[in-house]
């Protein structure tokens, strides 16, 4: 897909997206601290990136209480690597008391004992617990240059441990793996997961966002990759995830999971501060619109 550049005059007005309903709340629970430094990470997470710190159980509880009053229906946990947070399982216990929860993880810390504890949390809750494990290739040759030497085998071990505990994850792949979105590419991932004994494999393919580490690896956005009011389908922006979600961090509330390193993405200290409309001025908003991105499972 190669959209045509619009004329400059058509790009002058910055459109605004209204929050239709706060259905989904994300938590940057792992901050920007990660045990990997993937070359395509749009928020440049690494072992030394402390732009955002780990969130405490107390911080998460305060947002969960506010979210319940605002009618939030689903909770997502990301980072950085969420399982670097020593309170992560207690945080999930608190979240699963009020709604379904999903964790985005690189899979390296999913040993059998942790997977058994996660399965116990899921079994004790009336709500679902989902794990999304990131992978960027169907073999070490395609994955490891992006995620680090030896990571392919370690990620598969985590996926295997989840499966044996009764928690089959969603494998999340970005289009840095160029054939991931093709029928043949998807089938290669499905075959890989079936080889681990997963009878009904699940796969989510996402485009890359040309910010953070990815801007250095693959190139930054071009000047024409911006939204204007005329781009809105049927005159509205309800198809964008920011019309129904917000992101809580240790430093307040951001508009979405993508812009947590962008100062302009911060909307306030509380969820109540973030209920207003938001300008779609960042080029990453263009990616969400053009590719129909949803970070939900």
C-alpha positions, -999 to +999 in steps of 0.1 A: +000+000+000+015+033-011-008+062-005-004+093-027+009+124-011-018+151-007-014+186-018+000+209+009-032+229+012-052+197+021-028+191+050-032+223+068-061+214+091-052+190+119-082+167+126-094+159+161-105+125+174-132+124+200-132+098+228-164+080+221-162+057+252-133+047+274-136+010+268-099+000+270-072+010+295-036+003+288-009+002+315+028+009+307+034-014+336+070-023+325+079+013+318+104+015+290+127-010+308+132-042+288+156-072+288+158-068+251+167-039+228+148-048+196+159-029+166+124-020+155+110-010+189+089+022+184+095+034+220+132+022+220+128+000+251+161-015+265+177-025+298+189+011+302+159+031+291+142+047+321+120+072+303+091+055+320+097+035+351+078+003+364+044+010+378+036-001+413+006-021+424-006+010+442-004+031+411-023+005+391-050+001+417-057+038+417-063+037+379-083+005+381-106+022+406-110+053+384-115+031+353-143+011+370-162+043+376-157+054+340-170+020+326-137+006+313-142-030+300-107-043+292-072-040+305-039-043+287-004-044+302+027-036+283+062-021+286+091-026+283+088-061+295+059-064+320+073-095+338+104-075+349+079-058+373+082-078+405+045-070+413+032-081+379+013-111+391-003-092+420-012-065+394-029-091+372-047-105+402-061-070+409-071-064+372-087-098+368-110-090+397-127-063+376-122-073+339-104-093+313-067-087+310-041-091+283-003-090+288+021-081+259+054-099+266+086-110+248+082-144+264+117-147+279+106-147+315+078-173+311+093-203+330+071-232+339+065-220+375+054-185+364+031-200+337+015-223+363+009-192+385-006-173+356-029-203+348-040-203+385-048-166+383-068-172+351-087-201+367-096-181+397-111-152+378-145-149+361-126-129+334-102-140+307-064-137+308-046-135+275-009-135+268+005-119+236+041-131+229+062-111+204+081-129+177+096-115+145+103-145+124+095-182+119+131-192+125+163-179+143+176-165+110+147-141+106+139-133+142+173-130+160+187-101+139+157-080+152+153-094+187+188-105+196+209-136+193+194-167+208+160-151+214+140-173+189+147-205+209+140-188+242+107-173+230+095-206+218+104-221+251+081-195+268+053-202+243+057-240+250+056-234+288+024-213+284+008-241+263+017-268+288+001-247+315-031-244+295-026-208+283-022-207+245-008-172+236-014-150+207+018-146+187+023-110+176+045-103+146+053-070+129+058-065+092+095-060+098+092-097+089+082-088+053+061-119+045+043-121+078+010-106+064+009-129+034-010-161+033+023-181+029+039-162+058+010-167+081+009-204+074+046-207+083+038-192+117+008-215+121+030-245+112+056-234+138+029-232+165+013-265+156+048-280+159+047-270+196+014-288+200-009-258+197-039-271+178-056-237+172-027-212+168-034-175+170-015-148+151-016-110+151+003-091+125+010-054+130+027-027+108+058-010+120+057+025+134+085+046+120+095+062+153+120+053+181+145+026+172+126+018+140+132+052+126+169+045+128+166+010+114+141+015+086+137+052+082+115+080+097+082+092+083+080+114+052+065+148+054+034+137+035+025+110+060+001+131+080-037+131+084-060+159+074-097+163+081-105+151+045-090+117+053-117+107+078-139+079+065-176+089+065-165+121+083-154+104+115-124+088+133-142+061+153-121+034+136-090+046+155-081+030+188-077+064+204-114+069+201-119+042+228-086+038+248-061+056+270-026+046+284-017+049+320+020+053+329+041+062+360+040+098+347+003+102+340-021+094+312-012+093+275-036+092+245-026+057+233+000+029+235+020+043+206+028+079+217+041+073+252+075+088+243+059+119+227+054+148+252+024+159+232+007+125+238+003+132+275-032+143+285-030+146+323-025+130+356-058+111+358-082+093+334-107+122+340-081+145+325-079+125+293-116+124+282-113+153+257-106+151+220-070+147+207-053+162+176-042+136+151-010+155+142+016+128+147+027+107+117+021+075+137-016+085+136-013+081+098-001+045+102-031+037+125-055+051+099-039+037+067-033+002+081-063-001+103-042-006+134-057-019+165-034-028+194-062-049+210-060-087+207 
